[in-house]
């Protein structure tokens, strides 16, 4: 009988104990692989918060500052870009489409984005996924609004409700007229309410926390404003705003898609060299990678915690084998008596430990696959992190090999102790 078959038979005889050891290793493996996969997918999702745009264009400023404001609606930019520059971008021979972005207002802490129909047509996130509507649709009404999924969920809005916007980024109040809510303090733009015509499906991106209106609506609510404040004594009712020119004068920035992505550096240089207005054009993927290097330090902490969990699982494996070793002294002594060498005993226990690790790793991978099947769509919808079912990736294979190697090394400790046992130690009764 070979050592491998003896190890299998010995493991089978102690199967009830080893099942718990295998389960502990499987859970540790699933957690370690799960954290690695979530970390990888989170980085991909972060880098693909806006995946369809080749360039983000705005007034000259820091690339990270422009990206944070235009994509994540965090912070602020010092200057806007003119509408004339947007028109020139559209006329560039290498530009396929332009999505203008106008930011600066809010609704109960959620950002308000003024844009055009091109936003719903060309905006992409994740793996080039288009925006989809959970309810309603985008319309061309002047005071129509489309809500992100988080805005609708957190504030309880539905299609047909009326909302009002606030000036600036503060947590201003608003009237939820669809449900009859009344606040003591009216928002800055309470005289021009909007009607919710659509609610976007969840994306797991800043789109979910954004209220979308038209550029003309942004102009309309600021007709009787100047320098960021209402003009004293002037009030233009909503029924009269259409009598004015609502063409946008400036925007925060623009997302740009090119006909040929290979010409991105050429277009970037053309924009930067335009003498009519100082602009900057940044590639979102490059800046997002730079930003992740700054804010993505938490992934290392997650991996460290998972590694500690795996070490705890290995420590449990060693302690269980050591605890059972005293009960197996007679078994090992009999093996020595029938001709087994001390080295054979060592390899026997090492093989048992390897069997436990192999079964635990396989079980952990199956657990992770089952979790991906059960919750993959949920994490993609709520967090924007798709956990698809896939074979082990290159990095995961190295991690699995490291787990197996660590398990084999850990099992050598009880195997070495068994190797040191003498024949008399197992045959003589304890006194």
Secondary structure, 3 states (H helix, E strand, C coil): CCHHHHHHHHHHHCHHHHHHHHHHHHHHHHHHHHHHHHHHHHHHHHHCCCCCCCEEEEECCCHHHHHHHHCCCCCCCCCCEEHHHHHHHHHCCCEEEEEEEEEEEEECCEEEEEECCHHHHHCEECCCEECCEEEECCCCCCCEEEECHHHHHHHCCCCCCEECCEECCCCCCCCCHHHCCCCCCCCCCCCCCEEEEEEECCCCCHHHHEEEEEHHHHHHHCCCEECCEECCCCCCCHHHHHHCCCCCCEECEEEEEECCHHHHHHHHHHHHHCCCCCEEEECHHHHHHHHHHHHCCHHHHHHHHHHHHHHHHHHHHHHHHHHHHHHHHHHHHHHHHCCCCHHHHHHHHHHHHHHHHHHHHHHHHHHHHHHHHHHHHHHHHHHCCCCCCCCCCHHHHHHHHHHHHHHHHHHHHHHHHHHHCCHHHHHCCCC
